[in-house]
Amino acid sequence: MTLFHGGDVLSASQQYDIPTDEWIDLSTGINPCAYPLKQTLRDIDLACFEKLPYLQPDFLESVESYYGSRHFLAVPGTQSAIQLIPASLNQAEPTIPVILPSLGYQEHEHAWRINSKHTYYDANDLDMATTAIDAQLAQNPSQHLVVINPNNPTDQQFSVRQLQQWASMLKGGGHLVVDEAFIDSKPECSLLSQPLANNVIVLRSFGKFFGLAGIRVGFVFANQDILNFLGIRIGPWSINGPAQAIVTRACHDIEWQLSAREKIGQAAQLSQLLFSNLFSRLSVKKVAHSCLFSSYWLENKTAQSLFEFFACRGLLIRCLPIDNNETIVRIGCVNPESKQEIASLKGILRQAEKVFGEHDQIKRVELKNLRKQNA
Ligand SMILES: Cc1ncc(COP(=O)(O)O)c(C=O)c1O
């Protein structure tokens, strides 16, 4: 089964017959103000396009200096590791069960469900999740635990202390897997800010914070046995030469990182403000604002109508259905530096505010017309 992800402007463009370069893509949680590449590409040693990309010492050193640990494996996006982690942790028979978040980046659940007994904790409510995980581990400490910290899309976030405590409760081969794809805005909340226990795996996605998802780089921090298992299966030359050059410079560029944290905060505030009028008219059941996206819990029909309304106008958002009633509408950050994008977005939102009235009183006539246009 293939899972659908955000950022698929090509499919949207084919479905809605709008050229790819006319879309505003707010369907991902990728920093819209990416690490600037002009200078890096000018300085790049062109030989790196020709030679096999063995991991260069300056690449390894810059990664260690940014993440604060040298016990890592560089992978072509953490996605490649997510697919292999269940096999790496369940080499012995009988396999031990896994506790998963009820919501979150679906590839974790997808990878674990294939061969592992699994249960869920509530990825919406921090207290309920904490109580449930505590109880599960007290009952059977021989389990794996997967945490997406902060959670995409719910923004649920556990403290470093709490995660360390669970890691220490796990016994009999149980591991804690923490996906920190969205932690870079608050590095002090990363498990890497402390020495890592032997049964903990931390995943760090390079693409989100640096806004460079296209170069496919990520890092796994874990004990050497796990890194060896993953490394053999991922194979040699996993990070191409130009990508190594870009990561090396970006990881050393502390000035950019500091200003990026500020800019991401501004982008998030602007995005929330732009959508606030519209969402104040809808009966939103819950809202969660993370650094690189906002999530709004809506009734299914409203979420689908909203998606359709935006897509017909070249605005791509992400709908994540929870059950038969509710869908999370996730909206990424606008680029505050793109005046044109903001102007177009404001125009689309003004139209939406007219169509989507107070408390989901969507004007039926207009929606009928909308459906006719798309038929
Ligand atoms: C929570 C989370 N983890 C991991 C990934 C995979 O990212 P990448 O393979 O680019 O590191 C994503 C992608 O959207 C994500 O949202």
The ligand as an SDF file (V2000), in Angstrom:
LIG
                    3D

 16 16  0  0  0  0  0  0  0  0999 V2000
    7.2500   13.3460   11.4810 C   0  0  0  0  0  0  0  0  0  0  0  0
    8.0070   12.9980   10.2290 C   0  0  0  0  0  0  0  0  0  0  0  0
    9.0460   12.1680   10.3030 N   0  0  0  0  0  0  0  0  0  0  0  0
    9.7630   11.8330    9.2400 C   0  0  0  0  0  0  0  0  0  0  0  0
    9.4430   12.3190    7.9780 C   0  0  0  0  0  0  0  0  0  0  0  0
   10.2910   11.9150    6.8030 C   0  0  0  0  0  0  0  0  0  0  0  0
   11.0750   12.9850    6.3800 O   0  0  0  0  0  0  0  0  0  0  0  0
   12.4610   12.8130    5.6330 P   0  0  0  0  0  0  0  0  0  0  0  0
   12.4720   11.4690    4.9820 O   0  0  0  0  0  0  0  0  0  0  0  0
   12.5000   13.9110    4.6470 O   0  0  0  0  0  0  0  0  0  0  0  0
   13.5400   12.9370    6.6790 O   0  0  0  0  0  0  0  0  0  0  0  0
    8.3640   13.1890    7.8400 C   0  0  0  0  0  0  0  0  0  0  0  0
    8.0090   13.7190    6.5140 C   0  0  0  0  0  0  0  0  0  0  0  0
    7.0770   14.4460    6.3290 O   0  0  0  0  0  0  0  0  0  0  0  0
    7.6270   13.5370    8.9970 C   0  0  0  0  0  0  0  0  0  0  0  0
    6.5800   14.3770    8.9400 O   0  0  0  0  0  0  0  0  0  0  0  0
  1  2  1  0
  2  3  1  0
  2 15  2  0
  3  4  2  0
  4  5  1  0
  5  6  1  0
  5 12  2  0
  6  7  1  0
  7  8  1  0
  8  9  2  0
  8 10  1  0
  8 11  1  0
 12 13  1  0
 12 15  1  0
 13 14  2  0
 15 16  1  0
M  END
$$$$
